[in-house]
């Protein structure tokens, strides 16, 4: 397999295109994490946390480069929906699980940051911010703008990641100062999270016109017509996205049951996988 540094997407199963902006951003995020970890001699990340963060960075790199990125940008709307699901549902929880609360706590020493953090990490704020960002970027004017202008596309992905970290916060917060929601609230949160995503998905899947014209002129892959591609994309967001939240809700229920009905969800890192 060839590794290419290439600013323009080109579909090839024998090459892996790397977009410098993503590589630089991911490397900077990893360097910031490593630097912060070195400054915590008494509370360094566990091997499980380090593994979670590293896997999050690797998944982010693979999602924003290579064949999936090229399919998403140039060829298939449905591939773009797979990319968006990974960016919102898979990468952020790994990054949160891999970040000890002690690493974030120094930021809260600044009153303005602490006040803002308390506002945006409430259950209601996390729910609203994530779903507004998700819905807005899938409206045809903004989505088509992102396809046409790469800097806007970068902003789209950055806002997805930021909003998704907030979306996961009530479920995985590592900071008692910005606590997780109670287990019953987490289950209700997951149940309600399905609704806005379903509305956006149905809007896309059931549309009788092509919402994103850029894909109409794209070279056809696997014989998928543009309207079929759009319908597949809506279904990908709708079904796997909904099932995912139901699965998380089930996990939360069993965690709640294991604690004997204690509603409090602690901020200890009980979701972090142990190192192999």
C-alpha positions, 0 to 999 in steps of 0.5 A: 500500500502506498502512503500519499500526502495529497490535498485532493481526494482520489479513490484508490484501494491501493493508496492511503491519502493523507491530508496534512491538515488532519495529520497536523491537528491530530498530532497536536492533540496527541502532543497536548495530551502527552504534555499534560500527562507529564505534568501530572506526576501523581495522577498520570493516565492509566494504561487503559486510559492511554490506550483509549486515547491512542485508539481515539486518535488512530480512529480519527486519523483513519476516518479523516484520511484514506478511502473513507475520506475520499469516498465521503468527499467525492463519491458517496453521500452514504460514505459521508454519513458513515464518517459522521457517525464515527466522528460523533459516536465513536471517537469522542467517547474514546478521547474522553475515556482517555483523559483523566479528570486531573488533566482537565481540572487546571482549566477550571481554575479560571473563573470564566472557563469554569462558569462556561463549562458548568453552563455547557455541560448540563444535560439540557445544554449538551442535548441541545448543542449537539442536535442543533449542530447535527441538524444545521450541518445537514441542511442543504445550504450548509452541507453543500457549502462544506462540500464546495469549500474545504476550510468550511468542511474542516469547520464542520468536522471540528464542530461535530467533534466539539458538540459530540464531546459535549453530547457524551459528557453527561454519560462519561464525565471524568470530573466530579465538578462537572458531573455525569447525569444520574443513571435514570437521567442518562437512560432518558437522555439516550432515549431522547437523543434518538428523536432528533437524529431520526427526524434529520435522517427521515428528512434525508431518506424520504426527500423526493429531490436530490438535496446535495447536488455535488454527488449527482456529478460524482463518478458512480461507485458500485453502481449506486445512483445519486438518489439511492445513495442519498436514501442509503445515507439517511438510513445509515444515520437513522438505523445504526445511529438509533440502535447505538443509543439504545445499546448505550441505554442498555449498558447504563441500565445494567450499570445502574442495576449493578449498583443496587439502584443507586442513582448516582453515576460517579466520575471514576473511570469505570468505563475505561478498558484495561490494558492487555 
